[in-house]
């Protein structure tokens, strides 16, 4: 089985991956927003020293 990987195939793969990411983000928006806000609030309470 000999498959040539062309630029067209790579573009279709990347577009599909991006589309799935956007779809999952839209469907799980409430969960994403909740996790994002928890991460931001946890970061603000951390004592970070340089």
C-alpha positions, 0 to 999 in steps of 0.5 A: 500500500503506497500512499503519497502524502501531499499538501492537500492531505495535510491541509484536510487533516489540519482543517478537520482537527481544528473543526473538531476542536471548535465543535468540542469547545462549543458543545462543552462550553460550560465545562470549559469555562468552569475549568478555565475560571478555576485555573485562573483563580488557582493561579492567582492564589499561588505564591510564585517566586522568581 
